[in-house]
Amino acid sequence: MTEQRQHKNTQCGMRMNRLLLLLIVPCILAALSPAVTAAAGDPTITIASYQVTPTVLLPGEQGMITIVMQNTATSASMTETSVNNGYTGSTTTSRIRDISVIFDTVSMFGNGLEVIEGTYDHVGALGPGQSMQLTFLIRAPAKSGMYFPEVWIYIPDGTNVRFPVPVNVNSTIGVQRQAILILTSSIPDSVQPGDEIPVRLNVRNDGQLLADEVTVRIENASTTIAPRNTDLYHLGMISGGQQKSVDLILVSDRKTSSGLARIPVTLDYTGVDGEVYERTTSIDIQFEGQAELGFVSVDTSPRRVAEGQPFDLAIRIENTGTGEAKQVAATVDLPMTGTRQAFIGKIKPGNDAPAIFMLDGGKGGTYSYNITIAYVDDTGSHTLTRTMSIRVLPSEGAGIMLPLGGIFLIGGFLGYRYWYLPRKNGSGALPWLKKS
């Protein structure tokens, strides 16, 4: 009996020791572990914004969904307090640490759409006020309608986030029927540099909602084309399906280059939601320069053309028009052998170029001939003909001129000596004989 009592006492003592350890150890661990105090509620993640590109998908078309994840807490922190017990007493230390949201995976589930690329693994963490942008590649189904793929964000030891994104596949549901301004212009079919250009601008509202405070502004994009009067026009209010017009005059310089000129136009208007919208378009003008060719001078080398002697005929041609003359060629119909055609090429406005003909000469006489110039400009092909003349001295005439000139000189001297001087002196004596 005594041994049984001793054994029972021993077992009771062991149980008491175990109970004391169970009570003391947690107290010691609590004393050694830091005390944590949160300064704010537990933050989490939300979808701050999303964007679907394009806004309306066609059946089978690929698109993108871009989301922006953001930490809900703009400034979340926690205070950590540590108490260390030692032989000399206890020491308390504190430090402040930001609370970050740790998330593991971000995925997208199509719910009728095909998600081509839609999973991000081991993304990371977001601190207070931080955000992150992710993009998912999708493909629209064959059937039109509204679809709502979901973004799932997995947060370890937290609340997972599920966010549906509306996607419009060829459907009128959810499409805002706002004001849509279309600008068309009416101009003359043919416009030359230097002309005044009458322009009518038609502003049509193809949308269903009202466009208010509509203004049309002609931008100054060219130094050679500008409005003759004002460059700003106020049209006021244009309802859906209605149209208003503006008449203006554009002036152009003669140096305006041929070809297409685009004058930028800006449309500003206020929508029914109070937002100010701006749309940029243009007035397209096709300038067609017209060349005007004329004759500046006609020269020969040598200056005096003699019978049977080769000579060069140079006719200088000038372009006084507004367009470039291209493929310029000239011909003469003189009855002489040699080069009677000349190819010039291009003559720009304000410039001139010579047409040179190398001729072998002909018989003496005066020749009347035609010079014909063919050229091309922006308005088409043209031909210009002018009648001219040239004098060719006969060869025998040139030989007789010297003897005749000598006879005239001798006759003049004899008349002066034997007729003019005696009459002047009265007595018929020579001047030096009269003085003696």
LINQUI-V453002 format. One record per residue. N is the residue number from 1. OMEGA is omega in degrees with one decimal (none if undefined). NEAR is the number of other C-alpha atoms within 8 Angstrom. Layout:
n->N omega->OMEGA near->NEAR
n->N omega->OMEGA near->NEAR
//
This chain:
n->1 omega->-179.5 near->4
n->2 omega->-179.4 near->5
n->3 omega->179.4 near->6
n->4 omega->177.8 near->7
n->5 omega->179.2 near->8
n->6 omega->180.0 near->8
n->7 omega->177.3 near->8
n->8 omega->178.7 near->8
n->9 omega->179.7 near->8
n->10 omega->179.1 near->8
n->11 omega->178.1 near->8
n->12 omega->179.1 near->8
n->13 omega->179.1 near->8
n->14 omega->178.3 near->8
n->15 omega->179.1 near->8
n->16 omega->179.5 near->8
n->17 omega->177.7 near->8
n->18 omega->179.4 near->8
n->19 omega->178.0 near->8
n->20 omega->178.7 near->8
n->21 omega->179.2 near->8
n->22 omega->179.4 near->8
n->23 omega->-174.1 near->8
n->24 omega->-174.3 near->8
n->25 omega->177.8 near->8
n->26 omega->179.1 near->8
n->27 omega->179.6 near->8
n->28 omega->179.7 near->8
n->29 omega->177.8 near->8
n->30 omega->179.6 near->8
n->31 omega->-178.0 near->10
n->32 omega->-177.5 near->10
n->33 omega->-178.8 near->8
n->34 omega->174.3 near->10
n->35 omega->-175.3 near->8
n->36 omega->178.3 near->8
n->37 omega->-178.9 near->8
n->38 omega->179.7 near->8
n->39 omega->-179.7 near->8
n->40 omega->177.0 near->7
n->41 omega->-179.1 near->6
n->42 omega->178.4 near->6
n->43 omega->176.6 near->11
n->44 omega->-176.6 near->9
n->45 omega->175.2 near->10
n->46 omega->174.4 near->9
n->47 omega->-176.7 near->10
n->48 omega->-179.5 near->8
n->49 omega->176.9 near->7
n->50 omega->178.9 near->10
n->51 omega->177.2 near->8
n->52 omega->-178.2 near->10
n->53 omega->-6.6 near->8
n->54 omega->-176.0 near->7
n->55 omega->175.4 near->8
n->56 omega->-178.8 near->10
n->57 omega->172.1 near->13
n->58 omega->178.5 near->9
n->59 omega->-179.0 near->11
n->60 omega->-177.3 near->8
n->61 omega->175.7 near->9
n->62 omega->178.5 near->9
n->63 omega->-178.9 near->12
n->64 omega->172.0 near->11
n->65 omega->179.9 near->12
n->66 omega->178.5 near->11
n->67 omega->174.9 near->12
n->68 omega->176.5 near->12
n->69 omega->-176.6 near->13
n->70 omega->173.4 near->13
n->71 omega->-175.8 near->16
n->72 omega->-179.4 near->10
n->73 omega->177.9 near->9
n->74 omega->177.7 near->8
n->75 omega->179.4 near->7
n->76 omega->-179.5 near->13
n->77 omega->178.3 near->11
n->78 omega->-179.8 near->13
n->79 omega->178.3 near->12
n->80 omega->-178.7 near->12
n->81 omega->179.8 near->12
n->82 omega->178.3 near->12
n->83 omega->179.3 near->13
n->84 omega->178.8 near->9
n->85 omega->178.3 near->9
n->86 omega->-179.8 near->7
n->87 omega->-176.9 near->4
n->88 omega->-179.9 near->4
n->89 omega->-178.5 near->6
n->90 omega->179.4 near->8
n->91 omega->-178.6 near->9
n->92 omega->176.7 near->8
n->93 omega->-178.9 near->7
n->94 omega->173.1 near->8
n->95 omega->-176.7 near->7
n->96 omega->-178.0 near->8
n->97 omega->177.6 near->8
n->98 omega->178.0 near->10
n->99 omega->176.9 near->11
n->100 omega->176.0 near->9
n->101 omega->-179.9 near->12
n->102 omega->178.1 near->9
n->103 omega->-170.7 near->12
n->104 omega->-172.9 near->12
n->105 omega->173.2 near->12
n->106 omega->-176.5 near->12
n->107 omega->174.6 near->10
n->108 omega->177.1 near->12
n->109 omega->-167.8 near->10
n->110 omega->-175.2 near->10
n->111 omega->-179.6 near->8
n->112 omega->174.1 near->8
n->113 omega->173.7 near->11
n->114 omega->178.4 near->9
n->115 omega->-177.7 near->12
n->116 omega->175.5 near->8
n->117 omega->-173.4 near->7
n->118 omega->179.5 near->11
n->119 omega->174.3 near->8
n->120 omega->-178.6 near->8
n->121 omega->175.9 near->7
n->122 omega->-174.5 near->7
n->123 omega->179.0 near->9
n->124 omega->-175.3 near->7
n->125 omega->176.4 near->8
n->126 omega->176.5 near->13
n->127 omega->180.0 near->10
n->128 omega->178.2 near->13
n->129 omega->-178.6 near->11
n->130 omega->179.0 near->9
n->131 omega->-179.2 near->9
n->132 omega->-179.1 near->8
n->133 omega->177.5 near->8
n->134 omega->-178.1 near->8
n->135 omega->179.7 near->9
n->136 omega->178.9 near->12
n->137 omega->-175.9 near->12
n->138 omega->173.2 near->13
n->139 omega->-178.0 near->12
n->140 omega->176.6 near->14
n->141 omega->-178.8 near->12
n->142 omega->-176.7 near->6
n->143 omega->179.0 near->6
n->144 omega->178.2 near->10
n->145 omega->177.0 near->9
n->146 omega->-179.9 near->10
n->147 omega->-175.0 near->11
n->148 omega->173.0 near->11
n->149 omega->-175.6 near->14
n->150 omega->172.5 near->12
n->151 omega->179.0 near->13
n->152 omega->177.5 near->12
n->153 omega->-178.0 near->12
n->154 omega->-179.3 near->11
n->155 omega->179.7 near->13
n->156 omega->178.4 near->8
n->157 omega->179.0 near->4
n->158 omega->-179.5 near->5
n->159 omega->177.9 near->8
n->160 omega->-176.5 near->8
n->161 omega->174.5 near->11
n->162 omega->-174.2 near->8
n->163 omega->177.4 near->8
n->164 omega->178.8 near->8
n->165 omega->179.2 near->9
n->166 omega->179.4 near->8
n->167 omega->-178.8 near->12
n->168 omega->177.1 near->13
n->169 omega->174.2 near->15
n->170 omega->-178.6 near->10
n->171 omega->177.5 near->10
n->172 omega->179.8 near->5
n->173 omega->175.7 near->7
n->174 omega->178.6 near->5
n->175 omega->-178.4 near->6
n->176 omega->179.1 near->4
n->177 omega->-175.8 near->7
n->178 omega->177.2 near->9
n->179 omega->178.5 near->13
n->180 omega->-177.0 near->8
n->181 omega->179.0 near->10
n->182 omega->179.7 near->8
n->183 omega->172.0 near->9
n->184 omega->-177.1 near->7
n->185 omega->175.9 near->9
n->186 omega->-179.1 near->7
n->187 omega->177.0 near->9
n->188 omega->-178.3 near->8
n->189 omega->-177.8 near->4
n->190 omega->-179.9 near->7
n->191 omega->178.2 near->11
n->192 omega->175.4 near->10
n->193 omega->-177.7 near->15
n->194 omega->180.0 near->11
n->195 omega->165.5 near->10
n->196 omega->-170.0 near->8
n->197 omega->173.5 near->11
n->198 omega->-176.8 near->10
n->199 omega->170.8 near->12
n->200 omega->177.3 near->11
n->201 omega->177.5 near->11
n->202 omega->179.1 near->11
n->203 omega->-177.1 near->11
n->204 omega->177.5 near->12
n->205 omega->179.3 near->16
n->206 omega->177.6 near->11
n->207 omega->-179.3 near->12
n->208 omega->-179.6 near->12
n->209 omega->-175.8 near->11
n->210 omega->170.8 near->13
n->211 omega->-175.6 near->15
n->212 omega->177.8 near->11
n->213 omega->-178.7 near->11
n->214 omega->176.7 near->14
n->215 omega->177.0 near->12
n->216 omega->-178.4 near->12
n->217 omega->176.7 near->10
n->218 omega->-177.6 near->11
n->219 omega->-179.6 near->9
n->220 omega->-177.9 near->8
n->221 omega->-176.6 near->6
n->222 omega->177.3 near->7
n->223 omega->-177.5 near->6
n->224 omega->179.1 near->8
n->225 omega->-178.4 near->10
n->226 omega->175.2 near->10
n->227 omega->179.6 near->11
n->228 omega->-179.1 near->8
n->229 omega->-177.9 near->6
n->230 omega->177.4 near->6
n->231 omega->-179.1 near->8
n->232 omega->-177.4 near->8
n->233 omega->179.8 near->9
n->234 omega->-178.6 near->8
n->235 omega->178.4 near->10
n->236 omega->-172.7 near->8
n->237 omega->174.9 near->9
n->238 omega->179.4 near->14
n->239 omega->178.8 near->10
n->240 omega->-179.6 near->12
n->241 omega->-179.2 near->9
n->242 omega->-176.0 near->9
n->243 omega->172.7 near->9
n->244 omega->-174.4 near->9
n->245 omega->177.3 near->8
n->246 omega->175.7 near->8
n->247 omega->-180.0 near->8
n->248 omega->178.9 near->10
n->249 omega->172.6 near->11
n->250 omega->176.9 near->12
n->251 omega->-179.0 near->12
n->252 omega->178.1 near->13
n->253 omega->178.6 near->10
n->254 omega->178.8 near->8
n->255 omega->178.0 near->8
n->256 omega->-177.8 near->10
n->257 omega->175.5 near->7
n->258 omega->-179.8 near->11
n->259 omega->-175.7 near->7
n->260 omega->174.8 near->8
n->261 omega->-179.4 near->8
n->262 omega->179.4 near->8
n->263 omega->-177.8 near->12
n->264 omega->177.5 near->12
n->265 omega->179.3 near->12
n->266 omega->175.2 near->13
n->267 omega->174.6 near->13
n->268 omega->177.4 near->12
n->269 omega->178.8 near->12
n->270 omega->179.4 near->13
n->271 omega->-179.9 near->14
n->272 omega->177.7 near->9
n->273 omega->179.0 near->5
n->274 omega->179.4 near->6
n->275 omega->177.6 near->7
n->276 omega->-177.8 near->8
n->277 omega->179.5 near->8
n->278 omega->178.2 near->8
n->279 omega->-177.7 near->7
n->280 omega->176.2 near->8
n->281 omega->-176.4 near->9
n->282 omega->169.3 near->9
n->283 omega->-177.6 near->9
n->284 omega->-178.3 near->8
n->285 omega->177.4 near->9
n->286 omega->179.4 near->10
n->287 omega->177.6 near->13
n->288 omega->179.7 near->13
n->289 omega->-179.6 near->15
n->290 omega->178.8 near->13
n->291 omega->175.7 near->13
n->292 omega->-175.5 near->8
n->293 omega->176.9 near->10
n->294 omega->-175.4 near->8
n->295 omega->-179.6 near->9
n->296 omega->-176.7 near->8
n->297 omega->175.8 near->7
n->298 omega->-177.4 near->9
n->299 omega->174.2 near->8
n->300 omega->175.8 near->11
n->301 omega->4.7 near->9
n->302 omega->-175.6 near->7
n->303 omega->178.1 near->6
n->304 omega->-177.4 near->8
n->305 omega->-179.4 near->13
n->306 omega->-177.9 near->11
n->307 omega->176.0 near->12
n->308 omega->-178.1 near->9
n->309 omega->177.6 near->9
n->310 omega->178.2 near->8
n->311 omega->176.4 near->12
n->312 omega->177.0 near->11
n->313 omega->-178.1 near->12
n->314 omega->178.5 near->11
n->315 omega->-178.0 near->12
n->316 omega->-175.0 near->12
n->317 omega->-176.2 near->13
n->318 omega->175.8 near->13
n->319 omega->-179.9 near->16
n->320 omega->-177.4 near->11
n->321 omega->-178.5 near->12
n->322 omega->-179.8 near->14
n->323 omega->-179.6 near->13
n->324 omega->174.7 near->15
n->325 omega->-177.1 near->15
n->326 omega->179.3 near->10
n->327 omega->-177.8 near->11
n->328 omega->177.5 near->14
n->329 omega->-177.7 near->12
n->330 omega->177.0 near->13
n->331 omega->174.4 near->10
n->332 omega->-178.2 near->10
n->333 omega->175.7 near->8
n->334 omega->179.7 near->9
n->335 omega->-179.4 near->5
n->336 omega->176.1 near->8
n->337 omega->-179.3 near->8
n->338 omega->-179.4 near->8
n->339 omega->-179.3 near->8
n->340 omega->174.9 near->12
n->341 omega->179.5 near->9
n->342 omega->177.5 near->11
n->343 omega->-175.1 near->9
n->344 omega->-178.6 near->11
n->345 omega->-176.8 near->8
n->346 omega->172.8 near->9
n->347 omega->-179.2 near->13
n->348 omega->179.0 near->10
n->349 omega->-179.7 near->12
n->350 omega->-179.8 near->8
n->351 omega->176.0 near->9
n->352 omega->-179.0 near->10
n->353 omega->-178.6 near->9
n->354 omega->168.0 near->9
n->355 omega->-172.8 near->12
n->356 omega->178.8 near->9
n->357 omega->178.9 near->12
n->358 omega->-173.4 near->11
n->359 omega->-176.1 near->13
n->360 omega->-179.3 near->11
n->361 omega->-179.0 near->13
n->362 omega->179.6 near->10
n->363 omega->178.8 near->8
n->364 omega->179.5 near->11
n->365 omega->178.3 near->8
n->366 omega->-176.8 near->8
n->367 omega->171.1 near->9
n->368 omega->-175.0 near->9
n->369 omega->178.1 near->10
n->370 omega->170.5 near->11
n->371 omega->-177.6 near->12
n->372 omega->180.0 near->11
n->373 omega->175.7 near->11
n->374 omega->-178.7 near->12
n->375 omega->179.8 near->12
n->376 omega->172.2 near->12
n->377 omega->-176.0 near->14
n->378 omega->-177.0 near->10
n->379 omega->178.1 near->8
n->380 omega->-179.1 near->6
n->381 omega->-176.7 near->8
n->382 omega->176.9 near->8
n->383 omega->179.9 near->8
n->384 omega->-179.8 near->8
n->385 omega->178.8 near->8
n->386 omega->178.7 near->7
n->387 omega->179.9 near->8
n->388 omega->179.6 near->8
n->389 omega->179.3 near->8
n->390 omega->-178.9 near->7
n->391 omega->176.3 near->9
n->392 omega->-178.4 near->14
n->393 omega->176.2 near->12
n->394 omega->-178.6 near->11
n->395 omega->179.2 near->10
n->396 omega->177.4 near->6
n->397 omega->-179.1 near->8
n->398 omega->179.5 near->9
n->399 omega->-179.3 near->8
n->400 omega->-174.8 near->8
n->401 omega->-178.2 near->8
n->402 omega->176.6 near->8
n->403 omega->178.8 near->8
n->404 omega->178.5 near->8
n->405 omega->178.6 near->8
n->406 omega->179.3 near->8
n->407 omega->179.4 near->8
n->408 omega->179.0 near->8
n->409 omega->-179.8 near->8
n->410 omega->179.5 near->8
n->411 omega->178.6 near->8
n->412 omega->-179.9 near->8
n->413 omega->-179.6 near->8
n->414 omega->178.5 near->9
n->415 omega->179.1 near->9
n->416 omega->-175.1 near->9
n->417 omega->-170.3 near->9
n->418 omega->178.9 near->8
n->419 omega->-175.3 near->9
n->420 omega->-175.4 near->9
n->421 omega->177.5 near->12
n->422 omega->178.9 near->13
n->423 omega->-179.1 near->9
n->424 omega->-179.3 near->7
n->425 omega->177.0 near->11
n->426 omega->-176.7 near->7
n->427 omega->-178.3 near->6
n->428 omega->179.1 near->9
n->429 omega->177.7 near->9
n->430 omega->-175.4 near->9
n->431 omega->-176.3 near->8
n->432 omega->175.9 near->6
n->433 omega->-179.7 near->7
n->434 omega->-178.2 near->8
n->435 omega->-178.5 near->5
n->436 omega->none near->4
//
